[in-house]
Each structure stands twice: as structure tokens, then as C-alpha cells.
């Protein structure tokens, strides 16, 4: 894992570890259900226990997203979402909270804008970096160069099916943390967490990763506690998006309190 003392997400994870717990990382789609509500929900999430925020950029072909997140992003795209809104949202949230805010995006959206231009605009908005679920390190030369130039975190994924060689590449190329995928398939809330999650964490750490956070399938406090016993951070998405859909920003804050153990 590329060392950087200025990594915002690493600092947030390390601060949580200093309190004897894993970091709580929450995901929300940019602009859902509208731009202002998405900002309010993100702030509520952070104020109620999230250490790091992931802002998902809506994409027309979200191959990794489950039905709840797909439906949310479809609605956002239908109203004419522009990628510039993401930078507005990141800036509003970082200005209000000072939290580490990562964008989560399919790489095509970065490539379309240009890796350096995207990185420049993200850092100007106060963003900490980006998670790119469909980008592998050996095809990420432009993105690695841009994130190096602007000091941004770059988070690659490691899965139960990753080869030892791929696991090592991800561990070495990631900055901030490695995103450990706990299950195979698309995102979504589940009743239990895959036993493969701990395996991914162990393999990533053995390959040199300093911090590994686990996502996909986390929906309850029991999941957070289970994953937090071996991972540096726990990533929650679908459950928070469901709360936002059904109860707005207030419901997001309430669920964040429950998941973080602050309720």
C-alpha cells in the first residue's frame, strides 16, 4: 500500500482504531433523492457516527450495484444529473463536517473527464479520494499518476476470488485502504455476512495492506460488530439508501446511530 501521511481516510481509520473500534464507512448516492436532501443525509450520517463518507456517482450501467442502489441512481439520472453536482455535494459536506469524503465511481466516468481533471476537481472540492470498483491496478496508470499528483486516496477492490498476484497488486497500489469484498455478486443488505470476508482481510494484510475495510452485505449492528472484529473498517450502503428512501435524512441519521453503536 502506497504510504502517505496526508491520507484523509487512513487518518480517519487510524483515529477509530485509537478508540478501540473499526471505522464506520457509509455510502450514499450523489443527488438522491435530490441534491439538497443528499447533502443533508450525508451530514446526518457523519454527525451520527460515520467516520468516512462514500458518495456514489450515478452511472447508467451499474453492474455491481444491487436493486435498491440501482433504483436510486436510475431516478437521479432520469432528472438530468450532471457530474459537476458530485463536486458540489462533496464540497458542501466537507465544508460542513471536515470529514473524509470519497467518491465511488465506475472508471469510465473518470476517464471521460480525464483522470487529471477529475482528480483536480475532486481535491478542490475537499474530497479525500475515490473508490473505483471496476478498475484494476495494472490498468490504472493514468489514475495512479493523477492521484499521486494531487495526493488523493485511491481504493481498489480485493475479492475472495482474487489471485495472490492480484491481491498483492491491490495492496501495493491502494492508498488509504483496500476495499475487501465480502461476498460475490452485487451489493445489497443480507441477513448474514460471508465467512469469506475474514479470508479477504487476512490475504490483503499478508500482501502488505495496512488497512482493509469490508463491504457488500452489511445491514445490521451485528454485522458491524462481526466484521469490526477483524477488519479496519465496515462499509454500509444499501441499508442506508433504504433508510433515505423511506424516511429521509432523519432516518439515515437514526440508522447511523444504531450501526455505529451510538444510539
Backbone torsions as a table, in degrees:
resi	resn	phi	psi	omega
1	UNK	NA	131.0	-177.0
2	UNK	-66.1	123.9	-178.1
3	UNK	-77.2	139.5	173.5
4	UNK	-155.1	118.6	-179.0
5	UNK	-68.9	-15.2	-176.9
6	UNK	-95.9	6.5	-178.4
7	UNK	-64.1	116.7	-178.5
8	UNK	-67.7	-41.4	-178.4
9	UNK	-70.7	-37.7	176.4
10	UNK	-62.3	-40.7	179.2
11	UNK	-62.9	-39.9	179.4
12	UNK	-67.4	-40.8	178.3
13	UNK	-65.6	-42.6	180.0
14	UNK	-66.4	-35.4	177.8
15	UNK	-64.9	-41.1	176.7
16	UNK	-63.3	-42.4	178.8
17	UNK	-61.3	-35.0	177.7
18	UNK	-65.2	-21.6	176.4
19	UNK	-94.6	6.3	177.8
20	UNK	77.0	30.1	-179.0
21	UNK	-144.5	166.1	173.4
22	UNK	-84.5	156.6	178.6
23	UNK	-73.8	146.4	176.0
24	UNK	-105.0	117.5	-177.2
25	UNK	-114.8	122.6	-177.3
26	UNK	-111.3	141.4	-179.4
27	UNK	-111.7	134.9	171.4
28	UNK	-140.2	145.2	178.6
29	UNK	-77.0	138.8	177.2
30	UNK	-63.3	132.1	172.9
31	UNK	80.6	8.7	-178.8
32	UNK	-107.2	133.5	-5.6
33	UNK	-76.7	-14.6	171.8
34	UNK	-151.6	169.8	-172.3
35	UNK	-59.8	-49.2	-175.5
36	UNK	-66.7	-42.4	179.0
37	UNK	-65.1	-35.9	179.3
38	UNK	-65.6	-34.5	175.7
39	UNK	-67.1	-46.3	179.6
40	UNK	-61.0	-41.4	-179.9
41	UNK	-65.5	-40.3	179.6
42	UNK	-64.5	-42.7	178.5
43	UNK	-64.9	-41.9	178.1
44	UNK	-61.8	-39.0	179.1
45	UNK	-61.1	-46.6	-178.9
46	UNK	-69.6	-42.8	-178.1
47	UNK	-66.6	-18.2	-178.1
48	UNK	-110.3	23.4	168.1
49	UNK	125.9	-12.7	179.8
50	UNK	-72.9	133.9	178.6
51	UNK	-87.5	-31.1	-178.9
52	UNK	-137.8	143.0	176.2
53	UNK	-111.4	134.3	168.9
54	UNK	-105.0	124.5	175.3
55	UNK	-105.3	113.6	-178.6
56	UNK	-82.4	131.2	177.7
57	UNK	-89.4	121.5	-179.0
58	UNK	-57.6	139.9	-177.0
59	UNK	-141.2	144.4	-172.6
60	UNK	-72.8	-18.4	-179.2
61	UNK	-133.1	68.5	-173.6
62	UNK	-80.8	81.4	-169.9
63	UNK	-65.2	-22.6	-178.0
64	UNK	-96.7	-9.3	-173.2
65	UNK	-88.1	141.1	176.4
66	UNK	-77.6	179.0	-172.4
67	UNK	-62.2	-35.5	-178.4
68	UNK	-65.8	-47.9	-179.4
69	UNK	-71.3	-36.9	176.5
70	UNK	-59.5	-44.0	-179.5
71	UNK	-64.1	-41.5	179.1
72	UNK	-62.4	-46.8	-178.0
73	UNK	-69.7	-32.6	175.9
74	UNK	-61.3	-42.3	178.6
75	UNK	-64.1	-41.2	-179.8
76	UNK	-65.1	-45.1	179.9
77	UNK	-64.3	-34.1	-178.1
78	UNK	-65.6	-25.6	179.6
79	UNK	-92.0	9.6	173.9
80	UNK	89.3	37.2	-179.5
81	UNK	-57.4	137.6	174.7
82	UNK	-116.2	143.8	-176.2
83	UNK	-63.1	-25.0	177.8
84	UNK	-61.4	-25.6	178.3
85	UNK	-62.3	-31.4	-179.9
86	UNK	-60.4	-45.0	-178.8
87	UNK	-66.7	-35.0	175.3
88	UNK	-62.5	-43.7	-178.8
89	UNK	-65.9	-46.0	178.7
90	UNK	-58.6	-44.3	-178.6
91	UNK	-65.0	-43.3	-179.8
92	UNK	-61.3	-42.4	-177.6
93	UNK	-71.8	-42.9	180.0
94	UNK	-68.3	-36.9	176.9
95	UNK	-62.6	-38.0	-175.9
96	UNK	-79.9	-29.8	-170.7
97	UNK	-122.6	-25.7	-174.2
98	UNK	72.6	9.6	-176.3
99	UNK	-76.6	162.3	172.6
100	UNK	-75.6	121.0	-179.1
101	UNK	-120.9	120.2	176.5
102	UNK	-106.5	146.2	168.6
103	UNK	-96.4	146.9	174.8
104	UNK	-115.4	120.8	-173.3
105	UNK	-149.8	145.5	168.6
106	UNK	-67.9	142.4	-167.9
107	UNK	-66.4	-24.5	-180.0
108	UNK	-54.3	-36.1	-179.5
109	UNK	-68.9	-36.8	175.5
110	UNK	-68.3	-45.3	-177.1
111	UNK	-62.7	-36.6	-179.1
112	UNK	-63.9	-39.4	178.5
113	UNK	-80.4	-28.6	-172.5
114	UNK	105.3	127.3	-173.7
115	UNK	-57.1	-44.1	-177.2
116	UNK	-69.0	-41.0	179.3
117	UNK	-64.9	-42.4	178.4
118	UNK	-61.6	-46.1	180.0
119	UNK	-62.5	-41.4	-180.0
120	UNK	-62.2	-46.4	-178.7
121	UNK	-67.5	-35.0	179.4
122	UNK	-67.1	-43.7	-179.3
123	UNK	-69.3	-34.1	176.8
124	UNK	-64.5	-30.7	178.6
125	UNK	-80.8	-5.3	-179.1
126	UNK	91.6	7.7	-178.5
127	UNK	-67.1	152.3	-178.8
128	UNK	-88.6	-26.2	-177.3
129	UNK	158.6	-158.6	-176.0
130	UNK	-145.0	147.5	170.7
131	UNK	-104.2	126.9	-176.8
132	UNK	-122.3	90.5	-170.0
133	UNK	-65.2	-25.1	-176.5
134	UNK	-104.2	9.0	-178.8
135	UNK	-106.9	130.2	176.8
136	UNK	-103.5	148.8	-172.8
137	UNK	-56.8	-35.6	-177.1
138	UNK	-74.0	-4.3	174.0
139	UNK	-118.0	19.1	-170.8
140	UNK	-114.7	26.2	-174.3
141	UNK	-57.0	-45.1	-178.6
142	UNK	-64.8	-41.2	-178.6
143	UNK	-70.1	-39.8	177.3
144	UNK	-62.1	-42.8	179.1
145	UNK	-63.5	-42.6	-178.5
146	UNK	-67.6	-41.8	180.0
147	UNK	-70.9	-32.7	173.4
148	UNK	-63.0	-44.1	-177.6
149	UNK	-61.4	-40.8	-174.2
150	UNK	-102.1	3.0	176.2
151	UNK	68.7	30.7	-178.7
152	UNK	-92.3	150.7	172.3
153	UNK	-72.4	144.1	173.4
154	UNK	-131.4	122.6	-172.9
155	UNK	-114.4	119.5	176.1
156	UNK	-104.7	161.0	-176.6
157	UNK	-99.2	144.6	172.2
158	UNK	-126.5	130.8	-173.5
159	UNK	-118.3	165.9	177.0
160	UNK	-57.8	-25.5	-178.4
161	UNK	-91.4	-1.6	-178.1
162	UNK	-65.4	135.9	176.7
163	UNK	-70.7	160.7	175.5
164	UNK	-55.2	-36.4	179.6
165	UNK	-66.9	-44.3	178.9
166	UNK	-65.3	-42.5	179.3
167	UNK	-58.4	-41.3	179.7
168	UNK	-68.7	-41.3	177.3
169	UNK	-58.9	-45.3	179.9
170	UNK	-63.2	-44.6	-179.9
171	UNK	-61.3	-39.9	-177.4
172	UNK	-75.9	-35.3	-173.9
173	UNK	-86.8	-23.5	-177.6
174	UNK	-71.6	146.2	173.4
175	UNK	-127.1	129.4	-176.7
176	UNK	105.1	-69.2	174.7
177	UNK	-165.0	167.1	170.4
178	UNK	-97.9	136.3	177.2
179	UNK	-90.8	107.4	179.0
180	UNK	-88.2	121.0	179.4
181	UNK	-86.2	121.4	-171.9
182	UNK	-85.4	-17.3	-177.6
183	UNK	-140.7	165.0	173.7
184	UNK	-94.7	146.2	178.2
185	UNK	109.4	-161.2	-174.9
186	UNK	-87.5	169.1	179.9
187	UNK	-71.9	163.6	177.3
188	UNK	155.0	152.0	179.1
189	UNK	-72.5	140.0	179.9
190	UNK	-134.2	164.2	-177.8
191	UNK	-77.0	-26.6	-178.5
192	UNK	-140.5	165.0	-178.1
193	UNK	-105.3	137.4	-178.4
194	UNK	-61.7	140.2	174.9
195	UNK	-65.6	-16.0	-178.6
196	UNK	-70.7	-17.5	-177.7
197	UNK	-59.9	-46.7	-179.5
198	UNK	-63.9	-34.9	178.4
199	UNK	-63.2	-42.4	179.0
200	UNK	-63.7	-42.2	179.2
201	UNK	-62.3	-47.7	-179.6
202	UNK	-60.0	-44.9	-178.5
203	UNK	-64.8	-40.7	-179.5
204	UNK	-66.9	-41.5	178.4
205	UNK	-65.3	-40.9	178.8
206	UNK	-63.4	-27.8	179.8
207	UNK	-84.8	-2.6	175.5
208	UNK	112.0	0.7	178.4
209	UNK	-68.1	132.3	179.0
210	UNK	-82.4	-34.3	-177.8
211	UNK	-136.5	132.3	177.6
212	UNK	-129.9	125.0	177.7
213	UNK	-114.2	143.3	-171.9
214	UNK	-113.8	134.7	177.1
215	UNK	-140.1	179.8	-176.3
216	UNK	81.6	103.7	175.1
217	UNK	102.2	5.3	-177.7
218	UNK	-90.9	123.5	-176.7
219	UNK	-143.3	-2.9	-175.9
220	UNK	-140.8	159.8	178.6
221	UNK	-58.4	-35.2	179.4
222	UNK	-63.2	-35.6	176.2
223	UNK	-65.2	-43.6	-179.5
224	UNK	-59.4	-44.5	-179.4
225	UNK	-66.6	-41.5	-179.2
226	UNK	-63.9	-52.0	-178.7
227	UNK	-67.6	-36.3	-179.6
228	UNK	-64.7	-15.5	178.9
229	UNK	-74.1	-18.1	-179.8
230	UNK	-133.3	-14.1	-179.5
231	UNK	-107.2	157.8	-179.3
232	UNK	-79.9	-19.9	179.1
233	UNK	-156.3	155.4	-178.9
234	UNK	-122.4	127.0	-175.1
235	UNK	-105.8	126.3	-179.3
236	UNK	-121.3	129.6	-179.4
237	UNK	-127.6	-72.7	-171.9
238	UNK	-54.9	-42.4	-179.1
239	UNK	-61.3	-37.6	178.8
240	UNK	-71.8	-38.5	178.7
241	UNK	-66.3	-37.9	176.0
242	UNK	-62.4	-43.0	177.7
243	UNK	-61.8	-41.8	179.1
244	UNK	-64.5	-42.6	179.2
245	UNK	-62.0	-42.8	-172.5
246	UNK	-88.8	-27.1	-173.2
247	UNK	-139.3	7.7	176.6
248	UNK	72.9	-166.9	-175.2
249	UNK	-60.6	-34.9	-179.6
250	UNK	-62.5	-41.1	179.3
251	UNK	-67.2	-34.1	176.2
252	UNK	-62.7	-45.0	178.6
253	UNK	-62.2	-40.6	179.9
254	UNK	-64.9	-44.6	179.2
255	UNK	-66.0	-37.7	178.1
256	UNK	-60.4	-40.7	177.5
257	UNK	-61.3	-43.1	179.9
258	UNK	-65.1	-46.7	-176.8
259	UNK	-67.6	-34.1	-178.7
260	UNK	-83.5	-8.5	-179.3
261	UNK	80.5	16.2	-177.6
262	UNK	-97.1	-2.1	-178.7
263	UNK	-78.7	NA	NA
